[in-house]
Amino acid sequence: MSKKRTTIPKSTRFEDALAELETLVQTLEGSDQPLDKSLENFERGIALSRFCQQALSDAEQKIQVLLQEAGHTELSDFEAEED
């Protein structure tokens, strides 16, 4: 597997990485690709997923620091609404 394709540049925007990941998921779910292409797309998807998870973690930490600096001492975890 090409290191170039699985390495996500730090300059990549979260929104761009997420959009590419969503496209890859749709491709993997809906097409009859050769096995090697599916594995390549899966590996790229894992790299994008890790990148997005790290970006979200970094944003969460920054928000916690900003809230603490603003005097909000009680922080709680965000719970998403279920559809």
C-alpha positions as CSV (number, residue, x, y, z in Angstrom):
1,M,0.0,0.0,0.0
2,S,1.3,3.4,-0.9
3,K,2.3,5.5,2.1
4,K,1.3,8.6,0.1
5,R,-2.4,7.6,-0.1
6,T,-2.7,6.6,3.6
7,T,-0.9,9.6,5.0
8,I,-3.3,12.6,5.6
9,P,-1.5,15.9,5.4
10,K,-1.9,18.1,8.5
11,S,-3.1,20.9,6.3
12,T,-6.2,18.9,5.4
13,R,-9.4,20.4,6.6
14,F,-11.6,18.2,8.8
15,E,-14.6,18.8,6.6
16,D,-12.7,17.7,3.5
17,A,-11.4,14.5,5.2
18,L,-15.0,13.7,6.4
19,A,-16.4,14.2,3.0
20,E,-13.8,11.9,1.4
21,L,-14.5,9.3,4.1
22,E,-18.2,9.4,3.4
23,T,-17.6,9.0,-0.3
24,L,-15.3,6.0,0.3
25,V,-17.9,4.4,2.6
26,Q,-20.6,4.8,-0.1
27,T,-18.2,3.3,-2.7
28,L,-17.3,0.4,-0.5
29,E,-21.0,-0.3,0.3
30,G,-22.4,0.0,-3.2
31,S,-20.0,-1.2,-5.8
32,D,-18.4,-4.3,-7.1
33,Q,-14.8,-3.3,-7.0
34,P,-11.9,-5.7,-7.3
35,L,-10.6,-6.9,-3.9
36,D,-7.3,-4.9,-4.2
37,K,-9.1,-1.6,-4.9
38,S,-11.6,-2.3,-2.0
39,L,-8.7,-2.9,0.4
40,E,-6.9,0.2,-0.8
41,N,-10.1,2.2,-0.2
42,F,-10.6,0.6,3.2
43,E,-7.1,1.5,4.2
44,R,-7.6,5.1,3.1
45,G,-10.8,5.2,5.0
46,I,-9.1,4.0,8.2
47,A,-6.5,6.8,7.8
48,L,-9.2,9.4,7.3
49,S,-11.2,8.1,10.2
50,R,-8.1,8.4,12.5
51,F,-7.4,11.8,11.2
52,C,-11.0,13.0,11.9
53,Q,-11.0,11.4,15.4
54,Q,-7.8,13.2,16.2
55,A,-9.2,16.5,14.9
56,L,-12.3,16.1,17.0
57,S,-10.3,15.2,20.1
58,D,-8.0,18.3,19.6
59,A,-11.1,20.5,19.2
60,E,-12.6,19.1,22.4
61,Q,-9.4,19.8,24.3
62,K,-9.3,23.3,23.0
63,I,-12.9,24.0,24.1
64,Q,-12.2,22.6,27.5
65,V,-9.2,24.9,27.9
66,L,-11.2,27.9,26.7
67,L,-14.1,27.1,29.1
68,Q,-11.7,26.7,32.0
69,E,-10.0,30.0,31.2
70,A,-13.5,31.7,31.1
71,G,-14.2,30.5,34.6
72,H,-16.5,27.6,33.8
73,T,-15.3,25.0,36.2
74,E,-17.9,22.4,35.7
75,L,-17.4,20.6,32.4
76,S,-19.6,17.8,31.2
77,D,-19.5,15.4,28.3
78,F,-21.7,16.2,25.3
79,E,-24.4,13.7,24.7
80,A,-25.8,13.7,21.2
81,E,-29.5,13.4,20.7
82,E,-30.6,10.1,19.3
83,D,-32.7,10.1,16.1
